[in-house]
């Protein structure tokens, strides 16, 4: 029997009651499944209840919850003799990748892909690549800004989807088969500097990139400035990086904002996931390339003053940036 040495401590009664109070209309369902579960199943349900968005708690059904909890537990040891609890809880048990609806996708996807991969070498790498090739051959539809993100089973049935929907199908399929997956968000330099996404799968030793053709990523992740997965910066795991070390301003002020962006022809692409505070010493790790540092101050009148400076990042080096010099230019 699997025993979770959970990194997510079980909720206290007070914490559970607080979440239930913010789940009106579906609190009876959650109370029933939480009180009626134990052991590893309780760890799974408790972990999901504590970490999923409020709207998901409101929309969760018994069918979907059991599909994900039982499916994750049953598939945990198919490919890996030892999977860390942090990987299991955050990247196999979890079911969302984007804004797709809450749905019980694991059982139908296992049924579909088990037949598909019957003749595939039984290694994690072979299975992931085989499924990625199959999904990569599906029709790529343009984004419909009013249409939302379809569920993975609906995408599979329709034979195509937007780049995001194909990514959701790939990630959901691998998790259904017991292969942990994490979504990655990245920012790329170049004339068409942009924000893009892709998936990585757990191979037992670490994370391996698994982009689809529809993700439209440069070969070798060329020009990658920043990559974020699971709330952590992982840029250095993919491309050579350097650092920008910010020396803070001498006097803190809520009116000051610090930002880093990629300069592109006619515009800037903001690295809006960077956690920067002009009043605190910090360093950020970025891929090689040209960047623009912006320090802004909002005046009492509502107007904004902005000071900017270019910075070149070279792998293996640290560039110091004295924010006080920028702040002085705002006066």
C-alpha positions as CSV (number, residue, x, y, z in Angstrom):
1,X,0.0,0.0,0.0
2,X,1.3,3.5,-0.9
3,X,2.0,5.7,2.1
4,X,2.3,9.4,1.3
5,X,5.0,11.2,3.3
6,X,3.1,14.3,2.2
7,X,4.8,17.6,1.8
8,X,1.3,19.0,2.0
9,X,0.4,18.8,5.7
10,X,-3.2,17.7,6.2
11,X,-5.6,20.6,6.8
12,X,-6.4,21.5,10.3
13,X,-10.1,21.4,11.2
14,X,-10.2,25.2,11.2
15,X,-8.5,25.5,7.8
16,X,-10.9,22.9,6.4
17,X,-13.9,24.7,7.8
18,X,-12.7,28.0,6.3
19,X,-12.4,26.5,2.9
20,X,-15.8,24.7,3.2
21,X,-17.3,28.1,4.1
22,X,-16.0,29.5,0.9
23,X,-17.4,26.6,-1.1
24,X,-21.2,27.2,-0.8
25,X,-23.4,24.8,-2.7
26,X,-20.8,22.1,-2.8
27,X,-19.6,22.0,0.8
28,X,-21.8,19.0,1.7
29,X,-20.1,17.0,-1.1
30,X,-16.6,17.9,0.1
31,X,-17.5,17.3,3.8
32,X,-18.7,13.8,2.9
33,X,-15.7,12.7,0.9
34,X,-13.2,14.2,3.4
35,X,-14.9,12.5,6.4
36,X,-15.3,9.2,4.5
37,X,-11.7,8.9,3.3
38,X,-8.5,7.7,5.0
39,X,-4.9,6.9,4.4
40,X,-3.4,7.8,1.0
41,X,-6.9,8.5,-0.4
42,X,-7.4,11.2,2.2
43,X,-4.0,12.7,1.5
44,X,-5.0,13.0,-2.2
45,X,-8.4,14.4,-1.6
46,X,-7.1,16.7,1.2
47,X,-4.3,17.9,-1.1
48,X,-6.6,18.7,-4.0
49,X,-9.2,20.4,-1.7
50,X,-6.4,22.6,-0.3
51,X,-4.7,23.6,-3.5
52,X,-7.2,23.7,-6.4
53,X,-8.9,27.0,-7.2
54,X,-12.2,28.0,-5.5
55,X,-14.2,27.6,-8.7
56,X,-12.9,24.1,-9.1
57,X,-14.0,23.2,-5.6
58,X,-17.4,24.5,-6.5
59,X,-17.6,22.5,-9.8
60,X,-16.0,19.3,-8.6
61,X,-18.1,16.1,-8.8
62,X,-17.7,12.7,-7.2
63,X,-17.0,11.2,-10.6
64,X,-14.2,13.7,-11.4
65,X,-12.6,13.5,-7.9
66,X,-12.5,9.7,-7.8
67,X,-11.2,9.6,-11.4
68,X,-8.2,11.8,-10.5
69,X,-7.5,10.5,-7.0
70,X,-7.9,6.8,-7.7
71,X,-6.3,7.1,-11.2
72,X,-3.2,8.9,-9.7
73,X,-2.8,6.3,-6.9
74,X,-3.3,3.3,-9.2
75,X,-0.8,4.6,-11.8
76,X,1.9,5.9,-9.5
77,X,4.1,2.8,-9.6
78,X,3.5,1.7,-13.2
79,X,6.6,3.4,-14.6
80,X,8.6,4.3,-11.5
81,X,9.6,2.2,-8.5
82,X,10.1,5.4,-6.4
83,X,8.3,8.7,-7.2
84,X,8.9,11.5,-4.8
85,X,5.8,12.7,-3.0
86,X,6.3,16.2,-4.3
87,X,6.3,15.0,-7.9
88,X,3.2,12.8,-7.3
89,X,1.1,15.4,-5.5
90,X,2.0,18.4,-7.7
91,X,2.4,16.8,-11.2
92,X,0.6,13.5,-11.3
93,X,-2.4,14.0,-9.0
94,X,-3.1,17.5,-10.2
95,X,-5.4,17.6,-13.2
96,X,-5.4,21.1,-14.7
97,X,-3.0,22.6,-17.3
98,X,-4.8,25.7,-18.4
99,X,-8.5,26.8,-18.3
100,X,-10.0,23.5,-19.4
101,X,-13.2,22.4,-17.5
102,X,-13.0,20.0,-14.5
103,X,-13.6,16.6,-16.0
104,X,-13.0,12.9,-15.4
105,X,-10.5,12.3,-18.2
106,X,-8.2,9.6,-16.9
107,X,-10.2,6.5,-17.4
108,X,-11.2,7.2,-21.0
109,X,-7.7,8.4,-22.0
110,X,-6.1,5.3,-20.5
111,X,-8.5,3.1,-22.5
112,X,-7.6,5.0,-25.7
113,X,-3.9,5.2,-25.3
114,X,-3.3,1.7,-23.9
115,X,-4.4,0.4,-27.3
116,X,-2.4,3.0,-29.2
117,X,0.9,2.2,-27.4
118,X,0.5,-1.5,-27.3
119,X,3.4,-2.0,-29.8
120,X,5.6,0.8,-28.4
121,X,8.7,0.0,-26.4
122,X,7.7,0.1,-22.8
123,X,9.9,3.0,-21.6
124,X,8.7,6.4,-20.4
125,X,10.6,8.2,-23.2
126,X,9.2,5.9,-25.9
127,X,5.6,6.2,-24.7
128,X,5.7,10.0,-24.3
129,X,7.3,10.5,-27.7
130,X,4.7,8.2,-29.4
131,X,1.8,10.0,-27.9
132,X,3.3,13.4,-28.6
133,X,3.8,12.4,-32.3
134,X,0.2,11.3,-32.5
135,X,-1.2,14.5,-31.0
136,X,1.2,16.5,-33.1
137,X,-0.5,15.2,-36.3
138,X,-3.9,16.5,-35.2
139,X,-5.4,19.6,-36.8
140,X,-4.3,22.9,-35.3
141,X,-7.2,25.3,-35.0
142,X,-6.9,29.0,-34.5
143,X,-7.7,30.5,-31.1
144,X,-11.3,31.4,-30.5
145,X,-11.3,34.1,-27.8
146,X,-14.9,33.4,-27.0
147,X,-14.7,29.6,-27.0
148,X,-12.6,28.8,-23.9
149,X,-10.5,25.7,-23.6
150,X,-12.1,22.3,-24.5
151,X,-11.7,19.3,-22.2
152,X,-9.0,16.8,-23.3
153,X,-11.6,14.1,-24.1
154,X,-13.5,16.5,-26.4
155,X,-10.2,17.5,-28.1
156,X,-9.4,13.8,-28.7
157,X,-12.9,13.1,-30.1
158,X,-12.8,16.1,-32.4
159,X,-9.3,15.3,-33.8
160,X,-7.9,18.7,-33.3
161,X,-7.7,21.8,-31.2
162,X,-5.8,25.1,-30.5
163,X,-2.2,24.8,-29.5
164,X,-3.3,25.2,-25.9
165,X,-5.9,22.4,-26.2
166,X,-3.4,20.0,-27.9
167,X,-1.0,20.7,-25.0
168,X,-3.8,20.0,-22.5
169,X,-4.6,16.7,-24.2
170,X,-0.9,15.7,-24.2
171,X,-0.4,16.5,-20.6
172,X,-3.7,14.9,-19.5
173,X,-2.9,11.8,-21.5
174,X,0.5,11.3,-19.9
175,X,-0.8,11.9,-16.4
176,X,-3.6,9.4,-17.0
177,X,-1.0,6.8,-17.8
178,X,1.0,7.6,-14.7
179,X,3.7,9.9,-16.1
180,X,4.0,13.2,-14.2
181,X,3.9,16.3,-16.3
182,X,4.4,20.0,-15.6
183,X,3.4,22.9,-17.8
184,X,6.2,25.5,-18.5
185,X,5.8,29.2,-19.4
186,X,8.6,30.8,-21.3
187,X,9.6,34.2,-22.8
188,X,11.7,34.3,-26.0
189,X,13.8,37.1,-27.5
190,X,14.0,38.0,-31.2
191,X,12.1,40.1,-33.7
192,X,8.9,38.3,-32.7
193,X,9.7,38.2,-29.0
194,X,6.8,36.5,-27.2
195,X,5.5,34.3,-24.4
196,X,5.0,30.6,-25.2
197,X,4.2,27.4,-23.4
198,X,5.2,23.8,-23.5
199,X,5.3,20.6,-21.4
200,X,7.9,18.7,-19.5
201,X,7.6,15.1,-18.3
202,X,9.2,13.4,-15.4
203,X,11.6,10.5,-16.6
204,X,12.5,9.3,-13.1
205,X,15.7,11.3,-12.9
206,X,14.5,14.8,-13.8
207,X,12.4,16.8,-16.2
208,X,12.6,16.4,-20.0
209,X,11.2,18.9,-22.5
210,X,8.3,17.7,-24.7
211,X,7.1,20.5,-26.9
212,X,4.6,20.0,-29.7
213,X,5.1,21.5,-33.2
214,X,2.1,23.6,-32.5
215,X,3.9,25.3,-29.6
216,X,6.0,27.0,-32.2
217,X,9.3,27.1,-30.2
218,X,12.6,28.0,-31.7
219,X,15.0,25.1,-32.3
220,X,17.0,24.3,-29.1
221,X,15.0,26.9,-27.2
222,X,17.2,29.6,-28.8
223,X,16.6,33.0,-27.4
224,X,14.9,31.8,-24.2
225,X,15.0,34.5,-21.6
226,X,13.0,33.1,-18.8
227,X,11.2,29.9,-18.0
228,X,8.8,29.2,-15.1
229,X,7.4,25.9,-14.0
230,X,5.6,25.0,-10.8
231,X,6.2,28.6,-9.5
232,X,10.0,28.2,-9.9
233,X,12.4,29.7,-12.3
234,X,14.0,26.9,-14.4
235,X,15.7,28.8,-17.1
236,X,19.1,27.5,-16.1
237,X,17.9,23.9,-16.6
238,X,17.4,24.6,-20.3
239,X,19.8,27.3,-21.6
240,X,23.1,28.9,-20.4
241,X,22.3,31.9,-18.1
242,X,23.8,35.0,-16.5
243,X,22.5,37.2,-13.7
244,X,21.4,40.7,-13.1
245,X,22.1,41.8,-9.6
246,X,19.9,44.7,-8.4
247,X,21.3,47.0,-5.7
248,X,18.2,48.6,-4.1
249,X,17.2,52.2,-3.7
250,X,18.2,53.9,-0.5
251,X,14.6,54.9,0.5
252,X,11.8,52.4,0.0
253,X,8.5,53.7,-1.6
254,X,5.3,52.1,-2.6
255,X,5.2,54.3,-5.6
256,X,8.3,52.7,-7.1
257,X,8.0,49.8,-9.5
258,X,10.8,47.7,-11.0
259,X,10.4,45.7,-14.2
260,X,12.5,43.8,-16.7
261,X,11.6,43.4,-20.4
262,X,12.9,42.1,-23.7
263,X,13.3,44.9,-26.2
264,X,11.7,44.0,-29.6
265,X,11.2,46.1,-32.7
266,X,8.6,48.7,-31.8
267,X,7.6,47.2,-28.4
268,X,8.7,45.5,-25.2
269,X,7.9,42.0,-23.9
270,X,7.5,42.2,-20.1
271,X,8.9,39.4,-18.0
272,X,6.0,39.8,-15.7
273,X,6.7,36.6,-13.7
274,X,9.9,38.1,-12.2
275,X,9.6,38.9,-8.5
276,X,11.5,42.2,-8.2
277,X,11.3,44.8,-5.5
278,X,13.4,48.0,-5.9
279,X,13.8,48.2,-2.1
280,X,15.3,44.7,-1.7
281,X,18.7,43.4,-3.0
282,X,18.0,40.6,-5.4
283,X,19.4,38.9,-8.5
284,X,17.5,37.3,-11.4
285,X,18.8,34.5,-13.7
286,X,18.1,35.0,-17.4
287,X,19.2,33.6,-20.7
288,X,21.8,35.4,-22.7
289,X,20.7,38.5,-24.5
290,X,19.6,42.1,-24.4
291,X,17.2,43.4,-21.7
292,X,15.7,46.7,-20.6
293,X,15.4,47.7,-17.0
294,X,12.5,50.0,-16.1
295,X,12.1,51.9,-12.9
296,X,8.9,53.9,-12.6
297,X,7.4,56.2,-10.0
298,X,3.7,57.2,-9.8
299,X,3.3,60.8,-8.8
300,X,0.5,62.2,-6.5
301,X,-1.1,63.7,-9.6
302,X,-1.5,60.2,-11.1
303,X,1.2,60.8,-13.8
304,X,4.0,58.2,-14.1
305,X,7.7,58.9,-14.6
306,X,9.9,56.2,-16.1
307,X,13.6,55.7,-16.3
308,X,15.1,52.8,-18.4
309,X,18.5,51.4,-19.1
310,X,19.7,48.6,-21.4
311,X,21.6,45.6,-20.0
312,X,23.4,42.8,-21.8
313,X,23.4,39.4,-20.1
314,X,26.3,37.0,-20.8
315,X,26.3,33.4,-19.6
316,X,28.3,32.8,-16.4
317,X,28.5,36.5,-15.5
318,X,26.7,38.8,-13.2
319,X,25.7,42.4,-14.2
320,X,25.3,44.8,-11.3
321,X,22.5,47.4,-11.6
322,X,22.4,50.3,-9.2
323,X,18.8,51.2,-8.9
324,X,19.6,54.4,-7.0
325,X,21.1,55.9,-10.2
326,X,17.8,55.2,-12.0
327,X,15.7,56.5,-9.1
328,X,17.7,59.8,-9.0
329,X,16.8,60.4,-12.7
330,X,13.1,60.3,-11.8
331,X,13.2,63.5,-9.7
